[in-house]
Amino acid sequence: MANKNYYSILGINRNASEDEIKKAFKKLAMQLHPDKQQGKSETEKKAAEEKFKDVNEAYSVLSDKDKRKQYDLYGTVGDMGMGGGFSPDEDLADLIRGMHSGFGFGFADDIGDIFGRGRTAQRPIVKGSDIRIRVEYTLEEAYSGATKTVRYNRQTLCSECNGKGSKTGTPSTCHHCHGTGVVMETERLNPFQTISRSTTCRHCGGTGVLISDPCRKCNGLGLESTSETVDIKIPKGVVNGMGQMDGMGNMAPRGDGISGNLIIQFVQKKHDIFVRPDGTADLACKKNVGVLDCITGCEDTVTCIDGTKVKIAIPAGTKDGAVITVKKKGMPHQDNGSHGLWNSTEYGDMLVYISQVMPTSLSKDEKNVIASLKNSKNFKK
């Protein structure tokens, strides 16, 4: 191994206890989890991968008494990857392997090969379940931007047992998986070959602990349903889609893990006047115009989404279904740049569809006037 300052890598001093070393590693592993890398550049992701390798290397040395002693004396240790059977390395490999989505670096799949396979796995980091909610908004709110206060229920630490799950004390370590939450199962493929794989311990459900006296309020889960209130921003120009608030979903059992996320489904309410074609920044509406006004041409007014009124010119000979475009009177444009921001300085257009209104009945005089026009040159077929 290269001569590195493992204490500095983990952010601890040279007198750190085993518990402090473990806590420092878990904290850094959480920071480098793929959920924390979403939206970052490939360079940042690569840097996180390299940093995790250093953190992993430092922990594999400092968590082992013999290696740590050798490192403190000589500043380095011997070959740790060739048959030594060092459990800290395998624990780390399984901890990484247990993270629900991997690191996304093309790195997690190689962990087992780096550290060896077949030994008892470290209990994987548990993630609480995500919560999905539906947030409806009006077209006016999407035009101007708004903030909605939403109340929903989520699983948080039980108030009676403080998340321990036990009625009287601390849960005991599961003796079936030795607190790892996973066990190794061996399957014989043929007389000469077997395969080993890790599975969730059925006795503790992957939690690593057994509760003989479960809390009566949470039945040993360590969680209870509570009401949560959050302010959700409706950005200008938002279209139907999904949003997310990290860590606002259900907590992991007994709070030992990562909280899930709050998944928000944005849904636009139906508008009485306007429709938004294919989620674009344009707005479409219908304008009723008398057939004679369509024939002779006229001016009329339309009301925009912001409440202002604008005049439109209807040319002579306008046909039913014709479209008159009013520039910059649609919705704010969505900026599709890398930051996903909303550009409220650019707007789509308002598309006014002309609907000719035909009279449903005519008087005798009106019929005579129309009949007199049939032979004029502009009304002939």
C-alpha positions in Angstrom: 0.0 0.0 0.0 1.1 3.5 -0.6 2.4 5.5 2.3 -0.7 7.7 3.2 -1.9 9.6 6.2 -4.9 7.3 7.1 -5.8 9.3 10.2 -6.0 12.5 8.1 -8.1 10.7 5.4 -10.7 9.7 8.0 -10.5 13.0 9.8 -9.5 11.6 13.2 -6.5 11.9 15.5 -3.9 9.1 16.2 -5.5 8.3 19.5 -8.9 7.6 18.1 -10.8 4.6 19.5 -12.2 1.8 17.5 -15.7 3.2 17.8 -14.5 6.7 16.6 -12.8 5.1 13.6 -15.9 3.2 12.7 -18.1 6.3 13.1 -15.7 8.4 10.9 -15.8 5.7 8.2 -19.6 5.4 8.2 -20.0 9.2 8.0 -17.7 9.5 5.0 -19.3 6.5 3.3 -22.7 8.2 3.6 -21.3 11.4 2.1 -19.9 9.4 -0.8 -23.1 7.4 -1.3 -24.5 7.6 -4.9 -27.6 9.4 -3.7 -25.3 12.2 -2.8 -23.7 12.3 -6.2 -26.8 12.8 -8.2 -26.6 15.8 -10.5 -22.9 16.2 -10.2 -20.5 16.2 -13.1 -18.5 13.1 -14.2 -15.3 14.7 -12.8 -17.0 15.1 -9.4 -18.2 11.6 -9.4 -14.7 10.3 -10.3 -13.3 12.4 -7.5 -15.8 10.8 -5.1 -14.8 7.3 -6.3 -11.1 8.0 -5.7 -11.8 9.5 -2.3 -13.8 6.5 -1.3 -11.0 4.2 -2.3 -8.7 6.1 0.1 -11.3 6.1 2.9 -11.8 2.4 2.4 -8.1 1.7 2.4 -7.6 3.8 5.6 -10.4 2.0 7.4 -9.2 -1.4 6.4 -5.9 -0.6 8.1 -7.0 1.4 11.2 -9.9 -1.0 12.0 -7.5 -3.9 12.3 -5.3 -3.9 15.5 -2.3 -5.6 13.9 -2.3 -3.5 10.8 -2.8 -0.3 12.8 0.1 -1.2 15.0 2.3 -1.9 12.0 1.2 1.3 10.3 1.9 3.4 13.5 5.4 2.0 13.7 6.4 2.0 10.0 4.0 4.3 8.2 2.9 1.4 6.0 1.6 -2.2 6.0 2.3 -5.3 4.0 0.2 -6.8 1.3 -3.4 -7.0 2.6 -5.2 -8.4 -0.4 -3.5 -11.9 -0.7 -5.1 -14.5 1.5 -4.7 -12.9 4.9 -8.4 -13.3 5.6 -8.7 -9.9 7.2 -12.3 -9.4 8.3 -12.4 -5.5 8.2 -11.8 -5.5 4.5 -14.6 -8.0 3.9 -16.9 -6.0 6.1 -16.2 -3.0 4.0 -16.8 -4.8 0.8 -20.1 -6.1 2.0 -21.1 -2.7 3.4 -20.5 -1.1 0.0 -22.2 -4.0 -1.7 -25.3 -3.5 0.5 -25.8 0.2 -0.5 -29.0 0.0 -2.4 -28.0 1.6 -5.6 -24.2 1.2 -5.9 -21.7 4.0 -6.5 -22.4 4.3 -10.2 -18.7 4.5 -10.9 -18.2 1.0 -12.5 -16.5 0.3 -9.2 -18.9 -1.4 -6.8 -19.1 -4.6 -8.9 -15.4 -5.1 -8.4 -15.4 -4.8 -4.6 -15.8 -8.5 -4.0 -12.9 -9.3 -6.2 -10.7 -6.7 -4.5 -11.4 -7.9 -0.9 -12.3 -11.6 -1.5 -15.6 -13.4 -1.2 -17.3 -15.9 1.0 -16.9 -14.4 4.5 -19.6 -13.0 6.8 -21.1 -9.8 5.4 -21.3 -6.4 7.2 -24.9 -5.3 7.7 -25.9 -3.2 4.7 -26.9 0.4 5.2 -30.7 0.4 5.3 -32.8 3.0 3.6 -36.3 4.0 4.6 -39.0 3.8 2.0 -39.8 6.8 -0.3 -43.1 8.6 0.0 -45.0 9.8 -3.0 -47.4 12.8 -2.9 -49.5 14.6 -5.5 -49.4 18.4 -5.6 -51.9 20.1 -7.9 -51.3 23.6 -9.1 -53.3 26.1 -11.3 -52.0 27.6 -14.5 -51.9 31.0 -12.8 -49.6 29.6 -10.1 -47.4 28.1 -12.8 -47.3 31.5 -14.5 -46.3 33.5 -11.5 -44.7 30.9 -9.3 -46.1 29.9 -5.9 -45.3 28.1 -2.6 -47.7 25.4 -1.3 -47.8 24.1 2.2 -48.4 20.4 2.2 -49.1 18.1 5.0 -48.4 14.4 4.8 -47.6 11.4 7.1 -44.2 9.8 7.4 -42.5 7.2 9.7 -40.3 8.8 12.3 -38.7 7.6 15.6 -41.2 6.2 18.1 -41.8 8.7 20.9 -42.3 5.9 23.5 -39.2 3.9 23.0 -37.1 6.7 21.4 -36.6 4.5 18.3 -35.1 1.5 20.1 -38.0 -0.8 19.5 -37.6 -2.3 22.9 -40.0 -1.7 25.7 -37.5 -2.0 28.5 -34.0 -1.7 27.2 -31.6 -2.1 24.3 -32.3 -4.8 21.7 -29.9 -7.7 21.7 -27.6 -8.6 18.8 -29.0 -11.2 16.5 -27.0 -14.4 17.2 -28.0 -15.9 13.8 -26.2 -13.2 11.8 -24.0 -11.8 14.6 -25.5 -8.4 14.1 -24.7 -8.1 10.4 -28.3 -8.5 9.1 -27.2 -10.9 6.4 -26.1 -14.6 6.4 -24.2 -16.6 3.9 -26.0 -19.5 2.1 -24.2 -22.2 0.2 -25.8 -23.9 -2.8 -24.3 -27.0 -4.5 -24.4 -26.6 -8.2 -22.9 -30.1 -8.9 -20.7 -32.6 -7.1 -17.6 -30.4 -7.7 -18.9 -26.9 -7.5 -20.8 -24.8 -4.9 -21.8 -21.1 -4.8 -22.1 -18.9 -1.8 -24.3 -15.8 -1.6 -25.4 -13.4 1.1 -29.1 -13.1 2.0 -31.1 -11.1 4.5 -31.3 -12.8 7.8 -34.8 -14.1 8.2 -34.6 -14.0 12.0 -34.0 -10.3 12.4 -35.3 -9.1 9.0 -31.9 -7.6 8.2 -31.8 -5.3 11.2 -29.1 -7.2 13.0 -30.9 -7.1 16.3 -33.6 -9.2 18.1 -36.2 -7.7 20.4 -37.7 -9.9 23.0 -39.9 -7.2 24.5 -41.1 -5.1 21.6 -42.5 -1.6 22.3 -46.3 -1.7 22.4 -46.6 1.4 20.4 -44.4 0.6 17.4 -44.3 -3.3 17.8 -40.5 -3.2 17.8 -40.0 -1.3 14.6 -38.9 1.8 16.4 -41.1 4.0 14.1 -44.4 5.7 14.4 -46.5 7.7 11.9 -46.3 11.4 12.4 -47.7 14.4 10.5 -45.1 16.4 8.6 -45.6 19.9 7.0 -43.4 21.1 4.2 -43.3 24.1 1.9 -43.1 23.0 -1.8 -42.1 25.6 -4.4 -44.1 25.8 -7.6 -41.5 27.3 -10.0 -42.5 29.6 -12.8 -43.2 27.7 -15.9 -43.4 24.3 -14.2 -45.0 21.5 -16.2 -46.4 18.2 -15.1 -43.6 16.1 -13.8 -41.7 14.9 -10.8 -39.7 16.6 -8.0 -37.9 15.2 -5.0 -36.9 16.3 -1.5 -34.1 14.2 -0.2 -34.4 12.6 3.3 -38.0 13.6 3.8 -39.4 10.1 3.3 -39.8 7.4 5.9 -36.9 6.8 8.3 -35.1 3.5 8.4 -36.2 1.0 11.1 -35.0 2.3 14.5 -33.5 5.3 12.6 -30.4 3.1 11.8 -29.8 4.1 8.2 -30.8 6.6 5.6 -34.2 8.2 5.4 -36.2 7.8 2.2 -37.1 10.6 -0.1 -40.3 12.6 -0.7 -41.3 12.1 -4.3 -43.5 14.9 -5.6 -45.8 14.5 -8.6 -46.7 17.9 -10.0 -50.1 17.9 -11.7 -51.7 21.0 -13.4 -55.4 21.5 -12.8 -57.7 21.9 -15.8 -58.1 25.5 -16.8 -61.5 27.0 -17.9 -60.0 29.0 -20.8 -56.4 27.9 -21.6 -54.7 24.7 -22.6 -51.0 24.1 -22.8 -50.1 22.2 -25.9 -47.8 19.3 -25.1 -46.4 21.0 -22.0 -44.8 23.8 -24.0 -44.6 27.4 -23.0 -47.4 28.4 -25.4 -51.0 28.8 -24.4 -54.0 28.1 -26.6 -57.5 29.5 -26.3 -60.7 29.8 -28.3 -62.2 33.1 -29.5 -65.8 33.2 -30.8 -66.2 35.6 -33.7 -69.4 36.3 -35.7 -69.4 35.1 -39.3 -69.9 38.6 -40.7 -66.9 39.9 -38.7 -64.8 37.1 -40.1 -66.0 38.0 -43.6 -65.4 41.8 -43.3 -62.6 41.8 -40.7 -62.6 43.5 -37.3 -60.8 44.1 -34.0 -61.5 42.3 -30.8 -59.9 41.8 -27.4 -58.7 38.7 -25.5 -57.8 38.3 -21.9 -54.3 36.9 -21.2 -53.3 34.5 -18.4 -51.9 37.4 -16.4 -55.3 39.2 -16.5 -54.3 41.8 -19.0 -56.3 42.4 -22.1 -54.8 42.8 -25.6 -56.4 43.8 -28.9 -56.2 41.4 -31.8 -56.8 42.1 -35.5 -59.1 39.6 -37.3 -58.4 40.0 -41.0 -61.1 40.0 -43.6 -61.9 36.5 -44.9 -60.7 34.7 -41.7 -61.7 31.1 -41.8 -63.0 29.0 -39.0 -60.1 27.5 -37.0 -57.6 30.1 -38.1 -54.9 30.9 -35.5 -53.9 34.4 -34.5 -50.6 34.5 -32.5 -50.1 37.0 -29.7 -46.3 37.1 -29.0 -44.8 36.7 -25.5 -48.2 36.2 -23.8 -47.8 32.5 -23.0 -46.0 30.8 -20.1 -42.4 31.4 -18.8 -39.9 29.2 -20.7 -38.2 26.3 -18.9 -34.4 26.5 -19.1 -33.1 23.1 -20.1 -29.6 23.9 -19.0 -27.5 21.8 -16.7 -28.7 23.5 -13.6 -32.4 22.9 -14.3 -33.3 26.6 -13.5 -36.4 28.4 -14.8 -35.9 31.4 -17.0 -38.8 33.7 -16.3 -37.6 36.5 -18.7 -38.6 34.5 -21.8 -42.2 33.6 -22.6 -44.1 31.5 -25.0 -46.9 32.8 -27.3 -50.7 32.9 -26.9 -52.4 31.1 -29.7 -56.0 32.3 -30.3 -58.1 29.9 -32.3 -61.0 31.6 -34.2 -64.3 29.9 -33.9 -66.9 31.3 -36.3 -70.3 31.8 -34.8 -73.1 31.1 -37.2 -76.6 32.5 -36.6 -79.1 29.9 -35.6 -82.1 31.7 -37.1 -82.7 34.5 -39.6 -85.6 36.9 -40.1 -87.2 37.3 -43.5 -85.4 40.6 -44.1 -82.1 39.1 -43.2 -82.7 36.2 -45.6 -83.6 38.7 -48.3 -80.3 40.6 -47.7 -78.3 37.4 -47.9 -80.1 36.2 -51.0 -79.4 39.5 -52.7 -75.7 38.8 -52.2 -75.7 35.4 -53.8 -75.2 36.7 -57.3 -72.5 39.2 -56.4 -69.0 38.2 -57.7 -67.4 37.8 -54.3 -70.1 35.3 -53.1 -70.1 33.1 -56.2 -68.6 29.7 -55.9 
